[in-house]
Amino acid sequence: MRVTADREVCVGAGLCALTAPEVFDQDDEGLVTVLDAEPGDDARTLARDAGVLCPSGAVRVVG
């Protein structure tokens, strides 16, 4: 699995950080930051959920 986020597209909703805090965070401006681009098995489902919930489509989860 590979997780990426497009900060240019991010609207700062924060659903990614709330859904998968081990994988995502927000910076001081509220924009997404990827903490773990290749999450382990325990965080994969949450990372996928965060990708689905992202209202702007900034979060991408492949694999």
N, C-alpha and C positions, 0 to 999 in steps of 0.2 A: 504494500500500500504506500502511496505517495500523496502527501497533503501539500497543497499550495494555496495561497491567497493573493488576490489582486487588490492591493491597497488603493489603487486608483478607482476601483469600482465600489469599494466598501463604503457603506453609509453609516457605520458605527452603531448598528442595532444591538450588537453584543450577544446575539443568540449563540454564536459559536463558542464564545468564552463561557457562557452559562451552561451550555450543553456538554462541552468537552474541555474543561479547564486544564487538563493535562496536556492538551494539544494546542489550544488557542488562548490568547490573551488580547488585551487592548492596550494601545499605547496612551500617552497623555492626551492625545487628540481624539481618542476613542476608536481609532482604526485598528483593524485586525493585525495580530502578530502571530506567526506560527512558532510555537515552542518546540514542537516535535514533528518534523516532516515525515518521519517514518515510524508512526506509533506502533507499539506492541499489540499483541492480541487483545489485551484487556481494554484498550482504548479505541479499537477499530470501529466497533459498532457506534460508539458515541461520536467519533469523527465523521462517520457516514451520516449520522443523524444531523450533525451540525451543517454539513454540506447541503442537505435537503432543506433545512430550515432557513438558511441564509436568504434574506429577502432580496438582496441585490445580485446574488450569484457570484459573489467574490470568492467564496470558498470552493475549492475543487478537490475532490477525493478520487483518486484513480487506483484501482486494484482491489 
